[in-house]
Amino acid sequence: MPKTFWLIGPLLLFAVPAFGEAPHPLPAPGDVYEIIRTRNSVQATSDDTSSGSSNDRDTIIERVVAVREDGLELEYDLPADPNGQGRRANWQLPARIFKPFHGPAKLLNAAELEARVDGWLKAGKMTRAACGHWIFTWNAFQIECDPSSAIGIIDGFDLGPGDLRAGILYQEKGALGPVPLKDPAGGAKAGNFVAEMEVDPDALRRARAESDVVVGEITGKAVRLDAALAARAREDISGTVTTTFKTDTAGRVQQKTIVSKIAIKDPSGKVQTETVTTVIARRKAARQQSQDLI
């Protein structure tokens, strides 16, 4: 999966990966899960001169390779594709990851990915000189050549902490700060946990400025980041991001829903609004599917 950049909308808010105590019960080696992420975005302006919407759906397969005392060894790959289109476009997968109960995830097959990216570049008639640059096809994406970028792809499908409890601190990327999780179910074994946060205006301004730089690179009209930041500093930005976790009776997260609502007022007084709803759902897949990943 290449690193994509959405030209419409200020920012897609993903969770900051967090790992606490080991989830109970732990999965077993050989277990296979399908993780589906859908994203719906709706934009409008206060003067009714512009509006739009977009819908996207991505799926990744997670296989449990080993269960260790300090974490899980996992393999991530694309779903089976008879045409092989996804495989040819995504050199980062399959990726083998060690996800500890405490600390950041670690890539275990970096050497394999390093060799794979060279073939991917060659197939696209590109050299290493293209690495880091942005191009536009069906959308804008960055030519990524770093094996560690696989972790970023997988983080985009992360369902959050393994042990949810009311009161623990949680934060989305782009939010002002962590907030305590609320438990509307009042301690029920199955229910929802909710985190309600304010967005960080400075983070959104920087994201929009970086978008300006990317658009400039794609269109051939270079934009300096400092100039873009200065222009975006004149915008008045506000909004909220609400994350809801849905758990099963064992306390395992089955679904995470992130709803961000952003309002951006420019110096002329026009207001652009965007609501982005991202749903990440995880479900058990047939064990036979794991044979495609070995």
Buried (B, 14 or more C-beta within 10 A) or exposed (E): BBBBBBEEBBBBBBBBBBBBEBBEEEBEEEBBBBBBBBBBBBBBBEEEEEEEEBEBEBBBBBBBBEBEEEBBBBBBBBBEEEEEEBBEBBBBBBBBBBBBBEEEBBBBBBEEBEEBBEEBBEEBEBEEEEBEEBBBEEEBBBBBBBBEBBBBBBBBBBBBBBBBBBEBEBBBBBBBEBBEBBBEEEEEEEBBBBBBBEBBBEBBBBBBBBBBBBBBBBEEEEBEEEBBBEBBEEBEBBBBBBBBBBBEEEBBBBBBBBBBBBBBBBEEEEBBBBBBBBBBBBEEBEEEBBEBBE
